[in-house]
Amino acid sequence: MYVQCHLRKDNIRQVSWLPVQFAEVGKILSLKEEEGWEDNWIISSVGDIQLSDAVLLERGRDYLNTRKASDI
């Protein structure tokens, strides 16, 4: 299961879906990016809704299909 978390690093803010076992306010994480690992992300808040990885993959495909259809 995954939960939506708000992350911060310096003046940068990001929202990510993280596995429940890693989602703890104040925890410092390394996130995998295209270029490699990016360190020192701090979890500033954790949401209440938990979703399975299958649901998240489906929503990701929906987002990509919407982008393709709207020519953005």
N, CA, C, O and CB atoms as a CASP TS submission, in Angstrom:
PFRMAT TS
TARGET T0000
AUTHOR 0000-0000-0000
METHOD Language model
MODEL 1
PARENT N/A
ATOM      1  N   MET     1       0.832  -1.188   0.000  1.00  0.00           N
ATOM      2  CA  MET     1       0.000   0.000   0.000  1.00  0.00           C
ATOM      3  C   MET     1       0.878   1.253   0.000  1.00  0.00           C
ATOM      4  O   MET     1       1.979   1.267   0.549  1.00  0.00           O
ATOM      5  CB  MET     1      -0.947  -0.003   1.215  1.00  0.00           C
ATOM      6  N   TYR     2       0.357   2.294  -0.628  1.00  0.00           N
ATOM      7  CA  TYR     2       1.066   3.560  -0.751  1.00  0.00           C
ATOM      8  C   TYR     2       0.218   4.689  -0.168  1.00  0.00           C
ATOM      9  O   TYR     2      -1.011   4.612  -0.136  1.00  0.00           O
ATOM     10  CB  TYR     2       1.416   3.849  -2.228  1.00  0.00           C
ATOM     11  N   VAL     3       0.899   5.736   0.289  1.00  0.00           N
ATOM     12  CA  VAL     3       0.223   6.901   0.843  1.00  0.00           C
ATOM     13  C   VAL     3       0.877   8.158   0.258  1.00  0.00           C
ATOM     14  O   VAL     3       2.085   8.186   0.020  1.00  0.00           O
ATOM     15  CB  VAL     3       0.288   6.902   2.414  1.00  0.00           C
ATOM     16  N   GLN     4       0.067   9.192   0.030  1.00  0.00           N
ATOM     17  CA  GLN     4       0.581  10.437  -0.544  1.00  0.00           C
ATOM     18  C   GLN     4       1.284  11.250   0.538  1.00  0.00           C
ATOM     19  O   GLN     4       0.740  11.468   1.620  1.00  0.00           O
ATOM     20  CB  GLN     4      -0.564  11.262  -1.188  1.00  0.00           C
ATOM     21  N   CYS     5       2.507  11.699   0.227  1.00  0.00           N
ATOM     22  CA  CYS     5       3.306  12.460   1.187  1.00  0.00           C
ATOM     23  C   CYS     5       3.781  13.764   0.558  1.00  0.00           C
ATOM     24  O   CYS     5       4.056  13.827  -0.640  1.00  0.00           O
ATOM     25  CB  CYS     5       4.512  11.630   1.676  1.00  0.00           C
ATOM     26  N   HIS     6       3.871  14.796   1.379  1.00  0.00           N
ATOM     27  CA  HIS     6       4.469  16.061   0.968  1.00  0.00           C
ATOM     28  C   HIS     6       5.917  16.047   1.444  1.00  0.00           C
ATOM     29  O   HIS     6       6.204  15.785   2.613  1.00  0.00           O
ATOM     30  CB  HIS     6       3.677  17.300   1.550  1.00  0.00           C
ATOM     31  N   LEU     7       6.822  16.335   0.511  1.00  0.00           N
ATOM     32  CA  LEU     7       8.251  16.311   0.810  1.00  0.00           C
ATOM     33  C   LEU     7       8.839  17.692   0.606  1.00  0.00           C
ATOM     34  O   LEU     7       8.314  18.496  -0.164  1.00  0.00           O
ATOM     35  CB  LEU     7       8.982  15.277  -0.069  1.00  0.00           C
ATOM     36  N   ARG     8       9.940  17.963   1.305  1.00  0.00           N
ATOM     37  CA  ARG     8      10.636  19.236   1.110  1.00  0.00           C
ATOM     38  C   ARG     8      12.145  19.004   1.152  1.00  0.00           C
ATOM     39  O   ARG     8      12.649  18.107   1.829  1.00  0.00           O
ATOM     40  CB  ARG     8      10.211  20.274   2.188  1.00  0.00           C
ATOM     41  N   LYS     9      12.830  19.844   0.406  1.00  0.00           N
ATOM     42  CA  LYS     9      14.287  19.840   0.377  1.00  0.00           C
ATOM     43  C   LYS     9      14.700  21.266   0.049  1.00  0.00           C
ATOM     44  O   LYS     9      14.464  21.750  -1.058  1.00  0.00           O
ATOM     45  CB  LYS     9      14.868  18.796  -0.675  1.00  0.00           C
ATOM     46  N   ASP    10      15.312  21.933   1.009  1.00  0.00           N
ATOM     47  CA  ASP    10      15.645  23.354   0.866  1.00  0.00           C
ATOM     48  C   ASP    10      14.362  24.118   0.537  1.00  0.00           C
ATOM     49  O   ASP    10      13.409  24.065   1.315  1.00  0.00           O
ATOM     50  CB  ASP    10      16.736  23.576  -0.248  1.00  0.00           C
ATOM     51  N   ASN    11      14.311  24.830  -0.598  1.00  0.00           N
ATOM     52  CA  ASN    11      13.113  25.589  -0.994  1.00  0.00           C
ATOM     53  C   ASN    11      12.242  24.838  -1.988  1.00  0.00           C
ATOM     54  O   ASN    11      11.330  25.422  -2.574  1.00  0.00           O
ATOM     55  CB  ASN    11      13.517  26.919  -1.590  1.00  0.00           C
ATOM     56  N   ILE    12      12.507  23.566  -2.184  1.00  0.00           N
ATOM     57  CA  ILE    12      11.765  22.750  -3.147  1.00  0.00           C
ATOM     58  C   ILE    12      10.718  21.932  -2.412  1.00  0.00           C
ATOM     59  O   ILE    12      10.990  21.368  -1.352  1.00  0.00           O
ATOM     60  CB  ILE    12      12.719  21.824  -3.947  1.00  0.00           C
ATOM     61  N   ARG    13       9.516  21.870  -2.980  1.00  0.00           N
ATOM     62  CA  ARG    13       8.436  21.061  -2.433  1.00  0.00           C
ATOM     63  C   ARG    13       8.017  20.044  -3.487  1.00  0.00           C
ATOM     64  O   ARG    13       8.069  20.324  -4.685  1.00  0.00           O
ATOM     65  CB  ARG    13       7.228  21.947  -1.995  1.00  0.00           C
ATOM     66  N   GLN    14       7.606  18.874  -3.042  1.00  0.00           N
ATOM     67  CA  GLN    14       7.207  17.814  -3.960  1.00  0.00           C
ATOM     68  C   GLN    14       6.170  16.943  -3.282  1.00  0.00           C
ATOM     69  O   GLN    14       6.178  16.790  -2.061  1.00  0.00           O
ATOM     70  CB  GLN    14       8.427  16.970  -4.409  1.00  0.00           C
ATOM     71  N   VAL    15       5.272  16.370  -4.078  1.00  0.00           N
ATOM     72  CA  VAL    15       4.295  15.408  -3.574  1.00  0.00           C
ATOM     73  C   VAL    15       4.608  14.070  -4.219  1.00  0.00           C
ATOM     74  O   VAL    15       4.782  13.987  -5.435  1.00  0.00           O
ATOM     75  CB  VAL    15       2.816  15.861  -3.875  1.00  0.00           C
ATOM     76  N   SER    16       4.681  13.019  -3.403  1.00  0.00           N
ATOM     77  CA  SER    16       4.996  11.679  -3.904  1.00  0.00           C
ATOM     78  C   SER    16       4.153  10.647  -3.186  1.00  0.00           C
ATOM     79  O   SER    16       3.732  10.843  -2.046  1.00  0.00           O
ATOM     80  CB  SER    16       6.493  11.362  -3.729  1.00  0.00           C
ATOM     81  N   TRP    17       3.914   9.541  -3.880  1.00  0.00           N
ATOM     82  CA  TRP    17       3.269   8.385  -3.257  1.00  0.00           C
ATOM     83  C   TRP    17       4.381   7.469  -2.777  1.00  0.00           C
ATOM     84  O   TRP    17       5.199   7.007  -3.572  1.00  0.00           O
ATOM     85  CB  TRP    17       2.292   7.641  -4.255  1.00  0.00           C
ATOM     86  N   LEU    18       4.409   7.207  -1.475  1.00  0.00           N
ATOM     87  CA  LEU    18       5.453   6.385  -0.875  1.00  0.00           C
ATOM     88  C   LEU    18       4.843   5.140  -0.232  1.00  0.00           C
ATOM     89  O   LEU    18       3.695   5.164   0.210  1.00  0.00           O
ATOM     90  CB  LEU    18       6.248   7.196   0.168  1.00  0.00           C
ATOM     91  N   PRO    19       5.616   4.053  -0.182  1.00  0.00           N
ATOM     92  CA  PRO    19       5.135   2.883   0.552  1.00  0.00           C
ATOM     93  C   PRO    19       4.858   3.253   2.010  1.00  0.00           C
ATOM     94  O   PRO    19       5.595   4.035   2.609  1.00  0.00           O
ATOM     95  CB  PRO    19       6.163   1.727   0.472  1.00  0.00           C
ATOM     96  N   VAL    20       3.805   2.691   2.566  1.00  0.00           N
ATOM     97  CA  VAL    20       3.366   3.029   3.922  1.00  0.00           C
ATOM     98  C   VAL    20       4.496   2.858   4.943  1.00  0.00           C
ATOM     99  O   VAL    20       4.604   3.651   5.879  1.00  0.00           O
ATOM    100  CB  VAL    20       2.169   2.159   4.319  1.00  0.00           C
ATOM    101  N   GLN    21       5.334   1.837   4.774  1.00  0.00           N
ATOM    102  CA  GLN    21       6.376   1.580   5.772  1.00  0.00           C
ATOM    103  C   GLN    21       7.428   2.689   5.834  1.00  0.00           C
ATOM    104  O   GLN    21       8.159   2.773   6.821  1.00  0.00           O
ATOM    105  CB  GLN    21       7.053   0.260   5.475  1.00  0.00           C
ATOM    106  N   PHE    22       7.526   3.542   4.809  1.00  0.00           N
ATOM    107  CA  PHE    22       8.487   4.638   4.810  1.00  0.00           C
ATOM    108  C   PHE    22       7.854   5.985   5.153  1.00  0.00           C
ATOM    109  O   PHE    22       8.570   6.965   5.361  1.00  0.00           O
ATOM    110  CB  PHE    22       9.156   4.725   3.467  1.00  0.00           C
ATOM    111  N   ALA    23       6.533   6.047   5.215  1.00  0.00           N
ATOM    112  CA  ALA    23       5.806   7.308   5.361  1.00  0.00           C
ATOM    113  C   ALA    23       5.682   7.707   6.835  1.00  0.00           C
ATOM    114  O   ALA    23       4.759   7.293   7.536  1.00  0.00           O
ATOM    115  CB  ALA    23       4.410   7.194   4.726  1.00  0.00           C
ATOM    116  N   GLU    24       6.633   8.515   7.276  1.00  0.00           N
ATOM    117  CA  GLU    24       6.649   8.990   8.662  1.00  0.00           C
ATOM    118  C   GLU    24       7.129  10.438   8.672  1.00  0.00           C
ATOM    119  O   GLU    24       8.215  10.734   8.173  1.00  0.00           O
ATOM    120  CB  GLU    24       7.566   8.089   9.564  1.00  0.00           C
ATOM    121  N   VAL    25       6.334  11.336   9.232  1.00  0.00           N
ATOM    122  CA  VAL    25       6.683  12.760   9.267  1.00  0.00           C
ATOM    123  C   VAL    25       8.053  12.938   9.933  1.00  0.00           C
ATOM    124  O   VAL    25       8.333  12.377  10.993  1.00  0.00           O
ATOM    125  CB  VAL    25       5.592  13.580  10.028  1.00  0.00           C
ATOM    126  N   GLY    26       8.896  13.741   9.269  1.00  0.00           N
ATOM    127  CA  GLY    26      10.235  14.026   9.788  1.00  0.00           C
ATOM    128  C   GLY    26      11.310  13.086   9.281  1.00  0.00           C
ATOM    129  O   GLY    26      12.498  13.355   9.455  1.00  0.00           O
ATOM    130  N   LYS    27      10.914  11.996   8.660  1.00  0.00           N
ATOM    131  CA  LYS    27      11.879  11.030   8.145  1.00  0.00           C
ATOM    132  C   LYS    27      12.606  11.617   6.939  1.00  0.00           C
ATOM    133  O   LYS    27      12.003  12.312   6.122  1.00  0.00           O
ATOM    134  CB  LYS    27      11.180   9.706   7.765  1.00  0.00           C
ATOM    135  N   ILE    28      13.902  11.334   6.831  1.00  0.00           N
ATOM    136  CA  ILE    28      14.727  11.808   5.722  1.00  0.00           C
ATOM    137  C   ILE    28      14.919  10.658   4.746  1.00  0.00           C
ATOM    138  O   ILE    28      15.308   9.556   5.134  1.00  0.00           O
ATOM    139  CB  ILE    28      16.104  12.355   6.224  1.00  0.00           C
ATOM    140  N   LEU    29      14.639  10.931   3.461  1.00  0.00           N
ATOM    141  CA  LEU    29      14.677   9.908   2.425  1.00  0.00           C
ATOM    142  C   LEU    29      15.609  10.277   1.290  1.00  0.00           C
ATOM    143  O   LEU    29      15.971  11.440   1.112  1.00  0.00           O
ATOM    144  CB  LEU    29      13.295   9.663   1.887  1.00  0.00           C
ATOM    145  N   SER    30      15.987   9.275   0.533  1.00  0.00           N
ATOM    146  CA  SER    30      16.639   9.460  -0.765  1.00  0.00           C
ATOM    147  C   SER    30      15.637   9.005  -1.814  1.00  0.00           C
ATOM    148  O   SER    30      15.069   7.918  -1.702  1.00  0.00           O
ATOM    149  CB  SER    30      18.009   8.656  -0.869  1.00  0.00           C
ATOM    150  N   LEU    31      15.415   9.830  -2.838  1.00  0.00           N
ATOM    151  CA  LEU    31      14.481   9.493  -3.906  1.00  0.00           C
ATOM    152  C   LEU    31      15.239   9.160  -5.175  1.00  0.00           C
ATOM    153  O   LEU    31      16.227   9.816  -5.506  1.00  0.00           O
ATOM    154  CB  LEU    31      13.499  10.644  -4.158  1.00  0.00           C
ATOM    155  N   LYS    32      14.783   8.147  -5.881  1.00  0.00           N
ATOM    156  CA  LYS    32      15.417   7.761  -7.132  1.00  0.00           C
ATOM    157  C   LYS    32      14.885   8.642  -8.258  1.00  0.00           C
ATOM    158  O   LYS    32      13.682   8.689  -8.516  1.00  0.00           O
ATOM    159  CB  LYS    32      15.169   6.260  -7.441  1.00  0.00           C
ATOM    160  N   GLU    33      15.789   9.329  -8.912  1.00  0.00           N
ATOM    161  CA  GLU    33      15.466  10.189 -10.050  1.00  0.00           C
ATOM    162  C   GLU    33      16.083   9.576 -11.302  1.00  0.00           C
ATOM    163  O   GLU    33      16.779   8.565 -11.210  1.00  0.00           O
ATOM    164  CB  GLU    33      15.983  11.653  -9.826  1.00  0.00           C
ATOM    165  N   GLU    34      15.844  10.164 -12.461  1.00  0.00           N
ATOM    166  CA  GLU    34      16.408   9.647 -13.707  1.00  0.00           C
ATOM    167  C   GLU    34      17.933   9.639 -13.682  1.00  0.00           C
ATOM    168  O   GLU    34      18.559   8.729 -14.225  1.00  0.00           O
ATOM    169  CB  GLU    34      15.918  10.474 -14.885  1.00  0.00           C
ATOM    170  N   GLU    35      18.533  10.650 -13.052  1.00  0.00           N
ATOM    171  CA  GLU    35      19.989  10.788 -13.025  1.00  0.00           C
ATOM    172  C   GLU    35      20.643   9.952 -11.929  1.00  0.00           C
ATOM    173  O   GLU    35      21.864   9.793 -11.931  1.00  0.00           O
ATOM    174  CB  GLU    35      20.362  12.238 -12.840  1.00  0.00           C
ATOM    175  N   GLY    36      19.867   9.419 -11.000  1.00  0.00           N
ATOM    176  CA  GLY    36      20.409   8.675  -9.864  1.00  0.00           C
ATOM    177  C   GLY    36      19.609   8.981  -8.621  1.00  0.00           C
ATOM    178  O   GLY    36      18.427   9.313  -8.707  1.00  0.00           O
ATOM    179  N   TRP    37      20.239   8.872  -7.461  1.00  0.00           N
ATOM    180  CA  TRP    37      19.564   9.088  -6.186  1.00  0.00           C
ATOM    181  C   TRP    37      19.742  10.522  -5.720  1.00  0.00           C
ATOM    182  O   TRP    37      20.834  11.083  -5.803  1.00  0.00           O
ATOM    183  CB  TRP    37      20.092   8.120  -5.126  1.00  0.00           C
ATOM    184  N   GLU    38      18.658  11.111  -5.227  1.00  0.00           N
ATOM    185  CA  GLU    38      18.698  12.467  -4.687  1.00  0.00           C
ATOM    186  C   GLU    38      18.407  12.385  -3.188  1.00  0.00           C
ATOM    187  O   GLU    38      17.338  11.934  -2.777  1.00  0.00           O
ATOM    188  CB  GLU    38      17.669  13.408  -5.418  1.00  0.00           C
ATOM    189  N   ASP    39      19.361  12.822  -2.388  1.00  0.00           N
ATOM    190  CA  ASP    39      19.306  12.664  -0.938  1.00  0.00           C
ATOM    191  C   ASP    39      18.625  13.844  -0.240  1.00  0.00           C
ATOM    192  O   ASP    39      18.363  14.885  -0.843  1.00  0.00           O
ATOM    193  CB  ASP    39      20.705  12.488  -0.390  1.00  0.00           C
ATOM    194  N   ASN    40      18.352  13.645   1.043  1.00  0.00           N
ATOM    195  CA  ASN    40      17.917  14.673   1.989  1.00  0.00           C
ATOM    196  C   ASN    40      16.520  15.235   1.759  1.00  0.00           C
ATOM    197  O   ASN    40      16.290  16.416   2.019  1.00  0.00           O
ATOM    198  CB  ASN    40      18.873  15.782   1.955  1.00  0.00           C
ATOM    199  N   TRP    41      15.578  14.421   1.276  1.00  0.00           N
ATOM    200  CA  TRP    41      14.177  14.820   1.214  1.00  0.00           C
ATOM    201  C   TRP    41      13.553  14.534   2.564  1.00  0.00           C
ATOM    202  O   TRP    41      13.713  13.436   3.098  1.00  0.00           O
ATOM    203  CB  TRP    41      13.416  14.076   0.070  1.00  0.00           C
ATOM    204  N   ILE    42      12.844  15.501   3.127  1.00  0.00           N
ATOM    205  CA  ILE    42      12.211  15.362   4.434  1.00  0.00           C
ATOM    206  C   ILE    42      10.702  15.266   4.242  1.00  0.00           C
ATOM    207  O   ILE    42      10.112  16.083   3.535  1.00  0.00           O
ATOM    208  CB  ILE    42      12.578  16.556   5.367  1.00  0.00           C
ATOM    209  N   ILE    43      10.082  14.284   4.861  1.00  0.00           N
ATOM    210  CA  ILE    43       8.626  14.134   4.791  1.00  0.00           C
ATOM    211  C   ILE    43       7.997  15.156   5.733  1.00  0.00           C
ATOM    212  O   ILE    43       8.206  15.102   6.945  1.00  0.00           O
ATOM    213  CB  ILE    43       8.180  12.672   5.164  1.00  0.00           C
ATOM    214  N   SER    44       7.223  16.092   5.169  1.00  0.00           N
ATOM    215  CA  SER    44       6.600  17.133   5.989  1.00  0.00           C
ATOM    216  C   SER    44       5.161  16.803   6.370  1.00  0.00           C
ATOM    217  O   SER    44       4.664  17.298   7.382  1.00  0.00           O
ATOM    218  CB  SER    44       6.635  18.452   5.256  1.00  0.00           C
ATOM    219  N   SER    45       4.483  15.972   5.573  1.00  0.00           N
ATOM    220  CA  SER    45       3.138  15.517   5.960  1.00  0.00           C
ATOM    221  C   SER    45       2.818  14.215   5.241  1.00  0.00           C
ATOM    222  O   SER    45       3.355  13.923   4.173  1.00  0.00           O
ATOM    223  CB  SER    45       2.061  16.599   5.633  1.00  0.00           C
ATOM    224  N   VAL    46       1.924  13.437   5.858  1.00  0.00           N
ATOM    225  CA  VAL    46       1.503  12.148   5.326  1.00  0.00           C
ATOM    226  C   VAL    46      -0.015  12.142   5.245  1.00  0.00           C
ATOM    227  O   VAL    46      -0.697  12.485   6.211  1.00  0.00           O
ATOM    228  CB  VAL    46       2.026  10.967   6.208  1.00  0.00           C
ATOM    229  N   GLY    47      -0.543  11.752   4.088  1.00  0.00           N
ATOM    230  CA  GLY    47      -1.992  11.710   3.900  1.00  0.00           C
ATOM    231  C   GLY    47      -2.640  10.530   4.601  1.00  0.00           C
ATOM    232  O   GLY    47      -1.954   9.669   5.151  1.00  0.00           O
ATOM    233  N   ASP    48      -3.970  10.494   4.578  1.00  0.00           N
ATOM    234  CA  ASP    48      -4.745   9.443   5.241  1.00  0.00           C
ATOM    235  C   ASP    48      -5.139   8.304   4.313  1.00  0.00           C
ATOM    236  O   ASP    48      -5.356   7.182   4.769  1.00  0.00           O
ATOM    237  CB  ASP    48      -5.980  10.033   5.846  1.00  0.00           C
ATOM    238  N   ILE    49      -5.235   8.581   3.011  1.00  0.00           N
ATOM    239  CA  ILE    49      -5.740   7.591   2.062  1.00  0.00           C
ATOM    240  C   ILE    49      -4.606   6.695   1.583  1.00  0.00           C
ATOM    241  O   ILE    49      -3.547   7.175   1.180  1.00  0.00           O
ATOM    242  CB  ILE    49      -6.420   8.280   0.864  1.00  0.00           C
ATOM    243  N   GLN    50      -4.842   5.390   1.634  1.00  0.00           N
ATOM    244  CA  GLN    50      -3.868   4.419   1.164  1.00  0.00           C
ATOM    245  C   GLN    50      -4.393   3.768  -0.109  1.00  0.00           C
ATOM    246  O   GLN    50      -5.564   3.396  -0.188  1.00  0.00           O
ATOM    247  CB  GLN    50      -3.571   3.352   2.252  1.00  0.00           C
ATOM    248  N   LEU    51      -3.515   3.633  -1.110  1.00  0.00           N
ATOM    249  CA  LEU    51      -3.880   3.007  -2.376  1.00  0.00           C
ATOM    250  C   LEU    51      -2.886   1.898  -2.706  1.00  0.00           C
ATOM    251  O   LEU    51      -1.724   1.951  -2.303  1.00  0.00           O
ATOM    252  CB  LEU    51      -3.925   4.054  -3.515  1.00  0.00           C
ATOM    253  N   SER    52      -3.354   0.903  -3.437  1.00  0.00           N
ATOM    254  CA  SER    52      -2.475  -0.184  -3.863  1.00  0.00           C
ATOM    255  C   SER    52      -1.641   0.263  -5.051  1.00  0.00           C
ATOM    256  O   SER    52      -1.966   1.252  -5.708  1.00  0.00           O
ATOM    257  CB  SER    52      -3.290  -1.445  -4.218  1.00  0.00           C
ATOM    258  N   ASP    53      -0.564  -0.467  -5.328  1.00  0.00           N
ATOM    259  CA  ASP    53       0.285  -0.129  -6.465  1.00  0.00           C
ATOM    260  C   ASP    53      -0.466  -0.282  -7.781  1.00  0.00           C
ATOM    261  O   ASP    53      -0.195   0.459  -8.725  1.00  0.00           O
ATOM    262  CB  ASP    53       1.536  -1.004  -6.472  1.00  0.00           C
ATOM    263  N   ALA    54      -1.403  -1.223  -7.870  1.00  0.00           N
ATOM    264  CA  ALA    54      -2.190  -1.400  -9.095  1.00  0.00           C
ATOM    265  C   ALA    54      -3.038  -0.170  -9.390  1.00  0.00           C
ATOM    266  O   ALA    54      -3.134   0.255 -10.542  1.00  0.00           O
ATOM    267  CB  ALA    54      -3.085  -2.635  -8.979  1.00  0.00           C
ATOM    268  N   VAL    55      -3.650   0.400  -8.371  1.00  0.00           N
ATOM    269  CA  VAL    55      -4.480   1.601  -8.544  1.00  0.00           C
ATOM    270  C   VAL    55      -3.605   2.781  -8.961  1.00  0.00           C
ATOM    271  O   VAL    55      -3.994   3.562  -9.830  1.00  0.00           O
ATOM    272  CB  VAL    55      -5.253   1.936  -7.233  1.00  0.00           C
ATOM    273  N   LEU    56      -2.430   2.919  -8.352  1.00  0.00           N
ATOM    274  CA  LEU    56      -1.532   4.024  -8.708  1.00  0.00           C
ATOM    275  C   LEU    56      -1.050   3.906 -10.150  1.00  0.00           C
ATOM    276  O   LEU    56      -0.972   4.914 -10.853  1.00  0.00           O
ATOM    277  CB  LEU    56      -0.330   4.061  -7.759  1.00  0.00           C
ATOM    278  N   LEU    57      -0.729   2.714 -10.599  1.00  0.00           N
ATOM    279  CA  LEU    57      -0.307   2.523 -11.991  1.00  0.00           C
ATOM    280  C   LEU    57      -1.436   2.873 -12.959  1.00  0.00           C
ATOM    281  O   LEU    57      -1.205   3.483 -14.003  1.00  0.00           O
ATOM    282  CB  LEU    57       0.153   1.070 -12.219  1.00  0.00           C
ATOM    283  N   GLU    58      -2.660   2.479 -12.600  1.00  0.00           N
ATOM    284  CA  GLU    58      -3.818   2.795 -13.435  1.00  0.00           C
ATOM    285  C   GLU    58      -4.015   4.309 -13.532  1.00  0.00           C
ATOM    286  O   GLU    58      -4.258   4.831 -14.620  1.00  0.00           O
ATOM    287  CB  GLU    58      -5.088   2.125 -12.871  1.00  0.00           C
ATOM    288  N   ARG    59      -3.913   5.011 -12.411  1.00  0.00           N
ATOM    289  CA  ARG    59      -4.062   6.473 -12.420  1.00  0.00           C
ATOM    290  C   ARG    59      -2.956   7.137 -13.230  1.00  0.00           C
ATOM    291  O   ARG    59      -3.202   8.133 -13.911  1.00  0.00           O
ATOM    292  CB  ARG    59      -4.057   7.021 -10.986  1.00  0.00           C
ATOM    293  N   GLY    60      -1.753   6.603 -13.167  1.00  0.00           N
ATOM    294  CA  GLY    60      -0.647   7.138 -13.950  1.00  0.00           C
ATOM    295  C   GLY    60      -0.905   6.996 -15.436  1.00  0.00           C
ATOM    296  O   GLY    60      -0.620   7.911 -16.208  1.00  0.00           O
ATOM    297  N   ARG    61      -1.448   5.842 -15.846  1.00  0.00           N
ATOM    298  CA  ARG    61      -1.786   5.642 -17.261  1.00  0.00           C
ATOM    299  C   ARG    61      -2.897   6.604 -17.684  1.00  0.00           C
ATOM    300  O   ARG    61      -2.856   7.158 -18.783  1.00  0.00           O
ATOM    301  CB  ARG    61      -2.220   4.174 -17.518  1.00  0.00           C
ATOM    302  N   ASP    62      -3.884   6.801 -16.818  1.00  0.00           N
ATOM    303  CA  ASP    62      -4.963   7.745 -17.127  1.00  0.00           C
ATOM    304  C   ASP    62      -4.412   9.146 -17.357  1.00  0.00           C
ATOM    305  O   ASP    62      -4.834   9.844 -18.279  1.00  0.00           O
ATOM    306  CB  ASP    62      -6.000   7.767 -15.993  1.00  0.00           C
ATOM    307  N   TYR    63      -3.466   9.555 -16.512  1.00  0.00           N
ATOM    308  CA  TYR    63      -2.859  10.880 -16.638  1.00  0.00           C
ATOM    309  C   TYR    63      -2.135  11.006 -17.977  1.00  0.00           C
ATOM    310  O   TYR    63      -2.284  12.013 -18.669  1.00  0.00           O
ATOM    311  CB  TYR    63      -1.881  11.145 -15.471  1.00  0.00           C
ATOM    312  N   LEU    64      -1.355   9.994 -18.344  1.00  0.00           N
ATOM    313  CA  LEU    64      -0.618  10.042 -19.614  1.00  0.00           C
ATOM    314  C   LEU    64      -1.573  10.066 -20.803  1.00  0.00           C
ATOM    315  O   LEU    64      -1.343  10.802 -21.762  1.00  0.00           O
ATOM    316  CB  LEU    64       0.335   8.840 -19.730  1.00  0.00           C
ATOM    317  N   ASN    65      -2.634   9.276 -20.755  1.00  0.00           N
ATOM    318  CA  ASN    65      -3.609   9.265 -21.841  1.00  0.00           C
ATOM    319  C   ASN    65      -4.313  10.615 -21.975  1.00  0.00           C
ATOM    320  O   ASN    65      -4.572  11.066 -23.091  1.00  0.00           O
ATOM    321  CB  ASN    65      -4.638   8.158 -21.612  1.00  0.00           C
ATOM    322  N   THR    66      -4.622  11.261 -20.860  1.00  0.00           N
ATOM    323  CA  THR    66      -5.246  12.581 -20.899  1.00  0.00           C
ATOM    324  C   THR    66      -4.290  13.585 -21.539  1.00  0.00           C
ATOM    325  O   THR    66      -4.711  14.397 -22.362  1.00  0.00           O
ATOM    326  CB  THR    66      -5.647  13.042 -19.476  1.00  0.00           C
ATOM    327  N   ARG    67      -3.007  13.540 -21.171  1.00  0.00           N
ATOM    328  CA  ARG    67      -2.029  14.448 -21.757  1.00  0.00           C
ATOM    329  C   ARG    67      -1.921  14.249 -23.261  1.00  0.00           C
ATOM    330  O   ARG    67      -1.862  15.220 -24.015  1.00  0.00           O
ATOM    331  CB  ARG    67      -0.668  14.252 -21.107  1.00  0.00           C
ATOM    332  N   LYS    68      -1.895  13.010 -23.697  1.00  0.00           N
ATOM    333  CA  LYS    68      -1.808  12.723 -25.143  1.00  0.00           C
ATOM    334  C   LYS    68      -3.034  13.249 -25.878  1.00  0.00           C
ATOM    335  O   LYS    68      -2.908  13.813 -26.965  1.00  0.00           O
ATOM    336  CB  LYS    68      -1.661  11.205 -25.388  1.00  0.00           C
ATOM    337  N   ALA    69      -4.196  13.073 -25.309  1.00  0.00           N
ATOM    338  CA  ALA    69      -5.445  13.492 -25.963  1.00  0.00           C
ATOM    339  C   ALA    69      -5.597  15.006 -26.002  1.00  0.00           C
ATOM    340  O   ALA    69      -6.253  15.536 -26.898  1.00  0.00           O
ATOM    341  CB  ALA    69      -6.641  12.882 -25.249  1.00  0.00           C
ATOM    342  N   SER    70      -5.003  15.708 -25.046  1.00  0.00           N
ATOM    343  CA  SER    70      -5.182  17.161 -24.996  1.00  0.00           C
ATOM    344  C   SER    70      -4.060  17.920 -25.683  1.00  0.00           C
ATOM    345  O   SER    70      -4.094  19.150 -25.736  1.00  0.00           O
ATOM    346  CB  SER    70      -5.286  17.614 -23.565  1.00  0.00           C
ATOM    347  N   ASP    71      -3.067  17.217 -26.212  1.00  0.00           N
ATOM    348  CA  ASP    71      -1.940  17.830 -26.931  1.00  0.00           C
ATOM    349  C   ASP    71      -1.167  18.825 -26.077  1.00  0.00           C
ATOM    350  O   ASP    71      -0.696  19.838 -26.593  1.00  0.00           O
ATOM    351  CB  ASP    71      -2.441  18.525 -28.178  1.00  0.00           C
ATOM    352  N   ILE    72      -1.028  18.563 -24.805  1.00  0.00           N
ATOM    353  CA  ILE    72      -0.244  19.449 -23.933  1.00  0.00           C
ATOM    354  C   ILE    72       1.203  19.033 -23.994  1.00  0.00           C
ATOM    355  O   ILE    72       2.048  19.640 -23.337  1.00  0.00           O
ATOM    356  CB  ILE    72      -0.761  19.414 -22.466  1.00  0.00           C
TER
END
